[in-house]
Amino acid sequence: MNPILGTVLYGAAGGLAMSVTGYLRKPKNEFDIKKFIPTVALGAIFGGVAGYSGMEISAVETSVYAGSVSQAVNWLFKAVYRRLFPE
């Protein structure tokens, strides 16, 4: 696989993870395609820039994974908290 394409895909996957967890974090949140597409696209762009600048796919994968997991845990914790303790 082309290294730049690999980093673009990892970046897009990170953007997808951010979109899904962002959607799930609010109890009455409706899906908004206007927020979803730019988030995934921005992840893909960051991945492409990383690949173009010479970052190895494994480094991009680790960065995307670490960032996505920490944000997902944060948002999922908030989602559970808001459902257990509604305002």
N, C-alpha and C positions, 0 to 999 in steps of 0.2 A: 504494500500500500504506500502511496505517496505520503511522505512524512507531514507535509503541510495539510493534506486532506485529513490525516489522522488527528492532528491537533485541532483542526476546525470541528471535527466530529466530537471530540472530547469537550471542547468549549460549548458547542450546541447542547450536548448532554447536560452540562452544568447549568446552562440557562434553562433547560427544560425542568431540571430538578428544582431550581429556584422558583420557576413559575408555578409548579404544582404545589410546593409547600407554601408559597405566598397565597395561593388561592385557598388552601385549607386552613390558614391561620385565623381567619375571621369567620364567626358563626353564620352570618347572613351575607357573605360575600358571593356575588354573582360572577360567573366567569366573564372576563373581559378580554376579548381577543386583541384589543388595542394595547393591553399591557403584556399579554403573552408573547406576541410576535416580536416586539422589540427586545424583550428579555432573552429569548432564544437567539435572536440575530446578534445581539451584542456579545453573548457568550461565544458564538461562532466567529465573530470578528476578532475578539481577544485571542481565541485559539489560533486563528489564522496568522495574526501578528506574531504570536509566540513561535509558531512554526517557521514563519518567514525569517524571524530574527535568529533562528538556529537552535531554539530550545528542543531538546529531545522529547519525544512523545511521552516517555515515562515521567519526565519532569512536569509536563503539562497535565498529565493524568493525575499526578499526586497533588498538584496545586488546585485543580478543579475539584478533585475529591475532597480535599481538606476544607476548602472554602464552602463547597456545597453542603457537606455534612454538618459543619458547624452552624451554618445558617438554617438548615433544615431542622436540626435539633432545637434551635432557638424558636423557630416559628411553630413547630409542632408542640413544644412545651406551652407556648402562649395559646395555641388552639385548645389544648386540653384544659388549661387553667380557665380560659374564658367560658368553656362549656360547663365546668364544674362550679364556677363562681360567677354567674352572669350578673351584670350590673343592674 
